[in-house]
């Protein structure tokens, strides 16, 4: 079985890093217009970015970890923001897609290992 880009873990990694960069944009909303943002506010808004980067690092060679943790984050975020379906659509849906991409990459790796590639 030939390895293609889409059967490799790279789509999941790239999607997770793009999602992390998207989430990092929300850190710029720290503080309001009347005052300057404190460094602590900025760092607090970057905590989800750190979590995503940590998950990408852990899932670099073990895709099942990325699938499990991004799915868990999607479910927790969906429950936490259940009153705001727009937030779930914009933040939760990409996490679900990334979890599916990691699960697919894990399945392809297991299939390649079982066929003796």
N, CA, C and O atoms as a GROMACS GRO file, in nm:
protein
  468
    1UNK      N    1   0.085  -0.118   0.000
    1UNK     CA    2   0.000   0.000   0.000
    1UNK      C    3   0.088   0.123   0.000
    1UNK      O    4   0.170   0.141   0.090
    2UNK      N    5   0.074   0.207  -0.098
    2UNK     CA    6   0.156   0.326  -0.111
    2UNK      C    7   0.110   0.432  -0.011
    2UNK      O    8  -0.010   0.452   0.010
    3UNK      N    9   0.205   0.498   0.048
    3UNK     CA   10   0.175   0.604   0.143
    3UNK      C   11   0.157   0.734   0.066
    3UNK      O   12   0.247   0.778  -0.006
    4UNK      N   13   0.043   0.795   0.083
    4UNK     CA   14   0.016   0.925   0.022
    4UNK      C   15   0.010   1.029   0.132
    4UNK      O   16   0.012   0.997   0.251
    5UNK      N   17   0.001   1.153   0.090
    5UNK     CA   18  -0.007   1.262   0.188
    5UNK      C   19  -0.127   1.245   0.279
    5UNK      O   20  -0.117   1.269   0.400
    6UNK      N   21  -0.241   1.205   0.223
    6UNK     CA   22  -0.363   1.197   0.302
    6UNK      C   23  -0.371   1.072   0.388
    6UNK      O   24  -0.455   1.065   0.478
    7UNK      N   25  -0.288   0.974   0.362
    7UNK     CA   26  -0.285   0.857   0.450
    7UNK      C   27  -0.172   0.867   0.550
    7UNK      O   28  -0.145   0.772   0.624
    8UNK      N   29  -0.105   0.980   0.554
    8UNK     CA   30   0.001   1.003   0.652
    8UNK      C   31  -0.054   1.090   0.765
    8UNK      O   32  -0.166   1.141   0.755
    9UNK      N   33   0.021   1.106   0.872
    9UNK     CA   34  -0.027   1.191   0.982
    9UNK      C   35  -0.016   1.341   0.955
    9UNK      O   36  -0.059   1.421   1.038
   10UNK      N   37   0.038   1.381   0.842
   10UNK     CA   38   0.060   1.523   0.816
   10UNK      C   39  -0.067   1.606   0.806
   10UNK      O   40  -0.066   1.718   0.858
   11UNK      N   41  -0.175   1.561   0.745
   11UNK     CA   42  -0.296   1.645   0.745
   11UNK      C   43  -0.347   1.677   0.886
   11UNK      O   44  -0.389   1.789   0.912
   12UNK      N   45  -0.342   1.578   0.975
   12UNK     CA   46  -0.385   1.602   1.112
   12UNK      C   47  -0.293   1.700   1.182
   12UNK      O   48  -0.340   1.789   1.252
   13UNK      N   49  -0.164   1.685   1.164
   13UNK     CA   50  -0.068   1.776   1.227
   13UNK      C   51  -0.084   1.918   1.176
   13UNK      O   52  -0.085   2.013   1.254
   14UNK      N   53  -0.097   1.932   1.045
   14UNK     CA   54  -0.111   2.066   0.986
   14UNK      C   55  -0.242   2.129   1.032
   14UNK      O   56  -0.245   2.247   1.069
   15UNK      N   57  -0.351   2.053   1.030
   15UNK     CA   58  -0.480   2.106   1.074
   15UNK      C   59  -0.475   2.148   1.221
   15UNK      O   60  -0.530   2.251   1.258
   16UNK      N   61  -0.408   2.068   1.305
   16UNK     CA   62  -0.398   2.102   1.447
   16UNK      C   63  -0.315   2.228   1.467
   16UNK      O   64  -0.350   2.311   1.551
   17UNK      N   65  -0.208   2.244   1.392
   17UNK     CA   66  -0.126   2.365   1.406
   17UNK      C   67  -0.198   2.489   1.353
   17UNK      O   68  -0.185   2.597   1.411
   18UNK      N   69  -0.273   2.475   1.245
   18UNK     CA   70  -0.352   2.588   1.193
   18UNK      C   71  -0.462   2.625   1.294
   18UNK      O   72  -0.488   2.743   1.317
   19UNK      N   73  -0.526   2.525   1.352
   19UNK     CA   74  -0.628   2.550   1.454
   19UNK      C   75  -0.566   2.620   1.575
   19UNK      O   76  -0.627   2.711   1.632
   20UNK      N   77  -0.448   2.577   1.614
   20UNK     CA   78  -0.378   2.641   1.727
   20UNK      C   79  -0.347   2.787   1.697
   20UNK      O   80  -0.363   2.872   1.783
   21UNK      N   81  -0.304   2.815   1.575
   21UNK     CA   82  -0.279   2.954   1.536
   21UNK      C   83  -0.408   3.035   1.538
   21UNK      O   84  -0.408   3.152   1.576
   22UNK      N   85  -0.519   2.975   1.496
   22UNK     CA   86  -0.648   3.042   1.499
   22UNK      C   87  -0.689   3.074   1.642
   22UNK      O   88  -0.736   3.185   1.670
   23UNK      N   89  -0.672   2.980   1.732
   23UNK     CA   90  -0.706   3.000   1.872
   23UNK      C   91  -0.616   3.108   1.934
   23UNK      O   92  -0.660   3.183   2.021
   24UNK      N   93  -0.491   3.115   1.889
   24UNK     CA   94  -0.399   3.215   1.942
   24UNK      C   95  -0.445   3.357   1.910
   24UNK      O   96  -0.412   3.450   1.983
   25UNK      N   97  -0.521   3.374   1.803
   25UNK     CA   98  -0.572   3.507   1.769
   25UNK      C   99  -0.663   3.564   1.877
   25UNK      O  100  -0.672   3.685   1.893
   26UNK      N  101  -0.731   3.476   1.950
   26UNK     CA  102  -0.821   3.523   2.054
   26UNK      C  103  -0.747   3.583   2.173
   26UNK      O  104  -0.808   3.653   2.254
   27UNK      N  105  -0.620   3.559   2.186
   27UNK     CA  106  -0.542   3.618   2.294
   27UNK      C  107  -0.531   3.770   2.280
   27UNK      O  108  -0.507   3.841   2.377
   28UNK      N  109  -0.547   3.818   2.157
   28UNK     CA  110  -0.537   3.962   2.135
   28UNK      C  111  -0.658   4.038   2.187
   28UNK      O  112  -0.656   4.162   2.189
   29UNK      N  113  -0.762   3.968   2.228
   29UNK     CA  114  -0.877   4.037   2.284
   29UNK      C  115  -0.861   4.058   2.435
   29UNK      O  116  -0.953   4.108   2.499
   30UNK      N  117  -0.748   4.021   2.491
   30UNK     CA  118  -0.724   4.039   2.634
   30UNK      C  119  -0.730   4.187   2.668
   30UNK      O  120  -0.667   4.268   2.600
   31UNK      N  121  -0.802   4.222   2.771
   31UNK     CA  122  -0.820   4.362   2.807
   31UNK      C  123  -0.927   4.426   2.720
   31UNK      O  124  -0.969   4.368   2.620
   32UNK      N  125  -0.969   4.542   2.759
   32UNK     CA  126  -1.068   4.611   2.676
   32UNK      C  127  -1.009   4.740   2.621
   32UNK      O  128  -0.889   4.764   2.636
   33UNK      N  129  -1.089   4.821   2.557
   33UNK     CA  130  -1.038   4.938   2.486
   33UNK      C  131  -0.993   5.050   2.579
   33UNK      O  132  -0.910   5.132   2.539
   34UNK      N  133  -1.042   5.055   2.701
   34UNK     CA  134  -1.005   5.163   2.792
   34UNK      C  135  -0.871   5.139   2.862
   34UNK      O  136  -0.807   5.234   2.906
   35UNK      N  137  -0.830   5.019   2.872
   35UNK     CA  138  -0.704   4.989   2.940
   35UNK      C  139  -0.618   4.898   2.854
   35UNK      O  140  -0.668   4.828   2.766
   36UNK      N  141  -0.493   4.901   2.882
   36UNK     CA  142  -0.404   4.811   2.809
   36UNK      C  143  -0.412   4.673   2.872
   36UNK      O  144  -0.439   4.658   2.991
   37UNK      N  145  -0.387   4.574   2.792
   37UNK     CA  146  -0.394   4.436   2.840
   37UNK      C  147  -0.274   4.407   2.930
   37UNK      O  148  -0.160   4.440   2.898
   38UNK      N  149  -0.302   4.347   3.039
   38UNK     CA  150  -0.196   4.305   3.130
   38UNK      C  151  -0.132   4.178   3.077
   38UNK      O  152  -0.198   4.098   3.011
   39UNK      N  153  -0.004   4.159   3.104
   39UNK     CA  154   0.061   4.036   3.055
   39UNK      C  155  -0.007   3.909   3.109
   39UNK      O  156  -0.012   3.808   3.040
   40UNK      N  157  -0.059   3.916   3.232
   40UNK     CA  158  -0.126   3.799   3.288
   40UNK      C  159  -0.253   3.766   3.209
   40UNK      O  160  -0.284   3.649   3.186
   41UNK      N  161  -0.328   3.869   3.168
   41UNK     CA  162  -0.448   3.846   3.085
   41UNK      C  163  -0.410   3.781   2.953
   41UNK      O  164  -0.475   3.687   2.908
   42UNK      N  165  -0.304   3.831   2.893
   42UNK     CA  166  -0.259   3.776   2.765
   42UNK      C  167  -0.217   3.630   2.781
   42UNK      O  168  -0.253   3.546   2.699
   43UNK      N  169  -0.142   3.601   2.886
   43UNK     CA  170  -0.096   3.464   2.908
   43UNK      C  171  -0.214   3.370   2.939
   43UNK      O  172  -0.213   3.254   2.900
   44UNK      N  173  -0.315   3.422   3.008
   44UNK     CA  174  -0.431   3.338   3.040
   44UNK      C  175  -0.508   3.303   2.913
   44UNK      O  176  -0.563   3.193   2.902
   45UNK      N  177  -0.512   3.396   2.818
   45UNK     CA  178  -0.580   3.367   2.692
   45UNK      C  179  -0.497   3.272   2.605
   45UNK      O  180  -0.550   3.213   2.510
   46UNK      N  181  -0.370   3.256   2.635
   46UNK     CA  182  -0.285   3.165   2.558
   46UNK      C  183  -0.281   3.023   2.617
   46UNK      O  184  -0.216   2.936   2.560
   47UNK      N  185  -0.348   2.999   2.729
   47UNK     CA  186  -0.350   2.864   2.787
   47UNK      C  187  -0.407   2.759   2.691
   47UNK      O  188  -0.349   2.651   2.680
   48UNK      N  189  -0.518   2.785   2.621
   48UNK     CA  190  -0.566   2.685   2.525
   48UNK      C  191  -0.465   2.657   2.414
   48UNK      O  192  -0.457   2.545   2.363
   49UNK      N  193  -0.390   2.759   2.375
   49UNK     CA  194  -0.286   2.740   2.273
   49UNK      C  195  -0.179   2.644   2.324
   49UNK      O  196  -0.135   2.555   2.252
   50UNK      N  197  -0.138   2.664   2.449
   50UNK     CA  198  -0.040   2.573   2.509
   50UNK      C  199  -0.091   2.430   2.517
   50UNK      O  200  -0.016   2.336   2.494
   51UNK      N  201  -0.220   2.415   2.550
   51UNK     CA  202  -0.279   2.281   2.556
   51UNK      C  203  -0.278   2.215   2.419
   51UNK      O  204  -0.245   2.097   2.406
   52UNK      N  205  -0.316   2.292   2.317
   52UNK     CA  206  -0.317   2.236   2.181
   52UNK      C  207  -0.177   2.198   2.136
   52UNK      O  208  -0.157   2.092   2.076
   53UNK      N  209  -0.080   2.283   2.164
   53UNK     CA  210   0.058   2.251   2.126
   53UNK      C  211   0.110   2.128   2.200
   53UNK      O  212   0.182   2.047   2.143
   54UNK      N  213   0.073   2.115   2.326
   54UNK     CA  214   0.112   1.998   2.403
   54UNK      C  215   0.050   1.871   2.344
   54UNK      O  216   0.117   1.768   2.334
   55UNK      N  217  -0.075   1.878   2.304
   55UNK     CA  218  -0.141   1.762   2.244
   55UNK      C  219  -0.077   1.726   2.110
   55UNK      O  220  -0.055   1.608   2.081
   56UNK      N  221  -0.046   1.828   2.028
   56UNK     CA  222   0.020   1.801   1.900
   56UNK      C  223   0.156   1.735   1.924
   56UNK      O  224   0.194   1.643   1.852
   57UNK      N  225   0.228   1.782   2.023
   57UNK     CA  226   0.358   1.721   2.055
   57UNK      C  227   0.344   1.577   2.101
   57UNK      O  228   0.423   1.491   2.061
   58UNK      N  229   0.244   1.549   2.185
   58UNK     CA  230   0.224   1.412   2.232
   58UNK      C  231   0.176   1.321   2.120
   58UNK      O  232   0.208   1.202   2.118
   59UNK      N  233   0.099   1.378   2.026
   59UNK     CA  234   0.042   1.296   1.919
   59UNK      C  235   0.134   1.287   1.797
   59UNK      O  236   0.095   1.229   1.696
   60UNK      N  237   0.253   1.342   1.805
   60UNK     CA  238   0.340   1.343   1.688
   60UNK      C  239   0.372   1.202   1.640
   60UNK      O  240   0.376   1.176   1.520
   61UNK      N  241   0.395   1.112   1.734
   61UNK     CA  242   0.426   0.974   1.693
   61UNK      C  243   0.318   0.875   1.737
   61UNK      O  244   0.323   0.758   1.699
   62UNK      N  245   0.222   0.920   1.815
   62UNK     CA  246   0.112   0.834   1.859
   62UNK      C  247  -0.020   0.905   1.826
   62UNK      O  248  -0.072   0.982   1.906
   63UNK      N  249  -0.070   0.877   1.708
   63UNK     CA  250  -0.187   0.950   1.658
   63UNK      C  251  -0.312   0.926   1.740
   63UNK      O  252  -0.400   1.012   1.746
   64UNK      N  253  -0.321   0.810   1.804
   64UNK     CA  254  -0.439   0.781   1.883
   64UNK      C  255  -0.452   0.878   1.999
   64UNK      O  256  -0.564   0.908   2.042
   65UNK      N  257  -0.340   0.929   2.051
   65UNK     CA  258  -0.346   1.028   2.159
   65UNK      C  259  -0.411   1.157   2.108
   65UNK      O  260  -0.495   1.216   2.176
   66UNK      N  261  -0.372   1.200   1.988
   66UNK     CA  262  -0.432   1.319   1.930
   66UNK      C  263  -0.581   1.301   1.905
   66UNK      O  264  -0.660   1.392   1.931
   67UNK      N  265  -0.619   1.184   1.854
   67UNK     CA  266  -0.761   1.157   1.828
   67UNK      C  267  -0.840   1.162   1.959
   67UNK      O  268  -0.947   1.224   1.965
   68UNK      N  269  -0.789   1.097   2.061
   68UNK     CA  270  -0.860   1.091   2.188
   68UNK      C  271  -0.868   1.228   2.255
   68UNK      O  272  -0.975   1.268   2.301
   69UNK      N  273  -0.756   1.300   2.261
   69UNK     CA  274  -0.756   1.427   2.333
   69UNK      C  275  -0.829   1.538   2.259
   69UNK      O  276  -0.894   1.620   2.322
   70UNK      N  277  -0.819   1.542   2.127
   70UNK     CA  278  -0.896   1.644   2.054
   70UNK      C  279  -1.046   1.613   2.062
   70UNK      O  280  -1.126   1.706   2.069
   71UNK      N  281  -1.084   1.487   2.060
   71UNK     CA  282  -1.224   1.451   2.078
   71UNK      C  283  -1.272   1.490   2.217
   71UNK      O  284  -1.382   1.542   2.233
   72UNK      N  285  -1.190   1.464   2.317
   72UNK     CA  286  -1.224   1.500   2.454
   72UNK      C  287  -1.237   1.652   2.468
   72UNK      O  288  -1.331   1.701   2.532
   73UNK      N  289  -1.145   1.727   2.408
   73UNK     CA  290  -1.155   1.873   2.413
   73UNK      C  291  -1.280   1.921   2.342
   73UNK      O  292  -1.346   2.015   2.388
   74UNK      N  293  -1.314   1.860   2.230
   74UNK     CA  294  -1.435   1.897   2.156
   74UNK      C  295  -1.559   1.874   2.242
   74UNK      O  296  -1.647   1.961   2.249
   75UNK      N  297  -1.568   1.759   2.305
   75UNK     CA  298  -1.684   1.729   2.389
   75UNK      C  299  -1.692   1.820   2.510
   75UNK      O  300  -1.800   1.868   2.545
   76UNK      N  301  -1.579   1.844   2.575
   76UNK     CA  302  -1.578   1.934   2.691
   76UNK      C  303  -1.614   2.077   2.652
   76UNK      O  304  -1.690   2.143   2.724
   77UNK      N  305  -1.562   2.124   2.542
   77UNK     CA  306  -1.594   2.258   2.497
   77UNK      C  307  -1.741   2.269   2.456
   77UNK      O  308  -1.806   2.369   2.484
   78UNK      N  309  -1.791   2.166   2.391
   78UNK     CA  310  -1.932   2.165   2.354
   78UNK      C  311  -2.024   2.167   2.474
   78UNK      O  312  -2.128   2.233   2.472
   79UNK      N  313  -1.986   2.096   2.580
   79UNK     CA  314  -2.066   2.097   2.702
   79UNK      C  315  -2.053   2.231   2.774
   79UNK      O  316  -2.152   2.285   2.824
   80UNK      N  317  -1.932   2.284   2.779
   80UNK     CA  318  -1.908   2.409   2.850
   80UNK      C  319  -1.980   2.526   2.784
   80UNK      O  320  -2.032   2.613   2.853
   81UNK      N  321  -1.983   2.530   2.653
   81UNK     CA  322  -2.046   2.641   2.582
   81UNK      C  323  -2.176   2.598   2.514
   81UNK      O  324  -2.206   2.643   2.404
   82UNK      N  325  -2.250   2.513   2.579
   82UNK     CA  326  -2.371   2.456   2.518
   82UNK      C  327  -2.479   2.560   2.490
   82UNK      O  328  -2.567   2.536   2.408
   83UNK      N  329  -2.474   2.675   2.557
   83UNK     CA  330  -2.574   2.780   2.532
   83UNK      C  331  -2.539   2.866   2.411
   83UNK      O  332  -2.621   2.948   2.368
   84UNK      N  333  -2.420   2.849   2.357
   84UNK     CA  334  -2.374   2.931   2.244
   84UNK      C  335  -2.337   2.838   2.128
   84UNK      O  336  -2.220   2.801   2.112
   85UNK      N  337  -2.436   2.801   2.049
   85UNK     CA  338  -2.410   2.705   1.942
   85UNK      C  339  -2.314   2.760   1.837
   85UNK      O  340  -2.247   2.682   1.769
   86UNK      N  341  -2.305   2.893   1.823
   86UNK     CA  342  -2.211   2.951   1.727
   86UNK      C  343  -2.067   2.925   1.771
   86UNK      O  344  -1.980   2.897   1.688
   87UNK      N  345  -2.043   2.934   1.901
   87UNK     CA  346  -1.908   2.908   1.952
   87UNK      C  347  -1.870   2.762   1.927
   87UNK      O  348  -1.758   2.731   1.887
   88UNK      N  349  -1.966   2.674   1.952
   88UNK     CA  350  -1.940   2.531   1.931
   88UNK      C  351  -1.912   2.504   1.783
   88UNK      O  352  -1.825   2.424   1.750
   89UNK      N  353  -1.986   2.572   1.696
   89UNK     CA  354  -1.965   2.551   1.552
   89UNK      C  355  -1.827   2.599   1.509
   89UNK      O  356  -1.761   2.533   1.428
   90UNK      N  357  -1.783   2.712   1.560
   90UNK     CA  358  -1.656   2.770   1.516
   90UNK      C  359  -1.536   2.705   1.583
   90UNK      O  360  -1.432   2.689   1.520
   91UNK      N  361  -1.548   2.668   1.709
   91UNK     CA  362  -1.434   2.612   1.784
   91UNK      C  363  -1.443   2.460   1.792
   91UNK      O  364  -1.342   2.391   1.773
   92UNK      N  365  -1.560   2.407   1.820
   92UNK     CA  366  -1.574   2.263   1.841
   92UNK      C  367  -1.565   2.180   1.715
   92UNK      O  368  -1.509   2.070   1.717
   93UNK      N  369  -1.621   2.230   1.606
   93UNK     CA  370  -1.619   2.154   1.482
   93UNK      C  371  -1.477   2.129   1.430
   93UNK      O  372  -1.447   2.016   1.391
   94UNK      N  373  -1.389   2.230   1.427
   94UNK     CA  374  -1.252   2.200   1.385
   94UNK      C  375  -1.182   2.098   1.476
   94UNK      O  376  -1.103   2.017   1.428
   95UNK      N  377  -1.211   2.103   1.607
   95UNK     CA  378  -1.151   2.003   1.696
   95UNK      C  379  -1.200   1.863   1.662
   95UNK      O  380  -1.122   1.768   1.668
   96UNK      N  381  -1.327   1.850   1.626
   96UNK     CA  382  -1.381   1.720   1.587
   96UNK      C  383  -1.317   1.672   1.457
   96UNK      O  384  -1.284   1.554   1.444
   97UNK      N  385  -1.300   1.762   1.361
   97UNK     CA  386  -1.236   1.725   1.234
   97UNK      C  387  -1.091   1.682   1.258
   97UNK      O  388  -1.045   1.585   1.198
   98UNK      N  389  -1.020   1.752   1.345
   98UNK     CA  390  -0.882   1.715   1.376
   98UNK      C  391  -0.877   1.579   1.444
   98UNK      O  392  -0.790   1.498   1.414
   99UNK      N  393  -0.972   1.553   1.534
   99UNK     CA  394  -0.977   1.421   1.599
   99UNK      C  395  -1.000   1.311   1.495
   99UNK      O  396  -0.940   1.204   1.503
  100UNK      N  397  -1.087   1.337   1.399
  100UNK     CA  398  -1.113   1.239   1.293
  100UNK      C  399  -0.988   1.218   1.207
  100UNK      O  400  -0.957   1.105   1.169
  101UNK      N  401  -0.918   1.327   1.175
  101UNK     CA  402  -0.794   1.315   1.096
  101UNK      C  403  -0.688   1.234   1.171
  101UNK      O  404  -0.621   1.150   1.111
  102UNK      N  405  -0.674   1.257   1.300
  102UNK     CA  406  -0.578   1.179   1.379
  102UNK      C  407  -0.620   1.032   1.386
  102UNK      O  408  -0.535   0.944   1.377
  103UNK      N  409  -0.750   1.005   1.401
  103UNK     CA  410  -0.797   0.866   1.406
  103UNK      C  411  -0.772   0.796   1.272
  103UNK      O  412  -0.733   0.680   1.270
  104UNK      N  413  -0.793   0.868   1.162
  104UNK     CA  414  -0.768   0.810   1.030
  104UNK      C  415  -0.618   0.781   1.011
  104UNK      O  416  -0.582   0.677   0.957
  105UNK      N  417  -0.533   0.874   1.054
  105UNK     CA  418  -0.388   0.852   1.042
  105UNK      C  419  -0.345   0.733   1.127
  105UNK      O  420  -0.260   0.655   1.085
  106UNK      N  421  -0.404   0.719   1.245
  106UNK     CA  422  -0.371   0.606   1.331
  106UNK      C  423  -0.415   0.474   1.265
  106UNK      O  424  -0.343   0.375   1.268
  107UNK      N  425  -0.534   0.476   1.207
  107UNK     CA  426  -0.583   0.356   1.139
  107UNK      C  427  -0.495   0.319   1.021
  107UNK      O  428  -0.466   0.201   1.000
  108UNK      N  429  -0.453   0.418   0.943
  108UNK     CA  430  -0.365   0.391   0.829
  108UNK      C  431  -0.230   0.337   0.874
  108UNK      O  432  -0.174   0.248   0.810
  109UNK      N  433  -0.179   0.389   0.985
  109UNK     CA  434  -0.051   0.338   1.036
  109UNK      C  435  -0.065   0.193   1.082
  109UNK      O  436   0.023   0.111   1.056
  110UNK      N  437  -0.175   0.162   1.149
  110UNK     CA  438  -0.197   0.024   1.194
  110UNK      C  439  -0.216  -0.070   1.075
  110UNK      O  440  -0.167  -0.183   1.075
  111UNK      N  441  -0.288  -0.022   0.974
  111UNK     CA  442  -0.311  -0.104   0.854
  111UNK      C  443  -0.179  -0.130   0.783
  111UNK      O  444  -0.155  -0.242   0.737
  112UNK      N  445  -0.093  -0.029   0.773
  112UNK     CA  446   0.037  -0.046   0.707
  112UNK      C  447   0.125  -0.142   0.787
  112UNK      O  448   0.200  -0.221   0.729
  113UNK      N  449   0.117  -0.135   0.919
  113UNK     CA  450   0.198  -0.226   1.002
  113UNK      C  451   0.148  -0.370   0.990
  113UNK      O  452   0.228  -0.463   0.995
  114UNK      N  453   0.018  -0.388   0.974
  114UNK     CA  454  -0.038  -0.523   0.964
  114UNK      C  455  -0.016  -0.586   0.828
  114UNK      O  456  -0.013  -0.708   0.816
  115UNK      N  457   0.001  -0.505   0.724
  115UNK     CA  458   0.024  -0.560   0.590
  115UNK      C  459   0.172  -0.585   0.565
  115UNK      O  460   0.210  -0.636   0.460
  116UNK      N  461   0.255  -0.550   0.661
  116UNK     CA  462   0.397  -0.577   0.648
  116UNK      C  463   0.471  -0.479   0.559
  116UNK      O  464   0.568  -0.516   0.492
  117UNK      N  465   0.425  -0.357   0.557
  117UNK     CA  466   0.488  -0.258   0.471
  117UNK      C  467   0.630  -0.228   0.514
  117UNK      O  468   0.697  -0.146   0.452
   0.00000   0.00000   0.00000
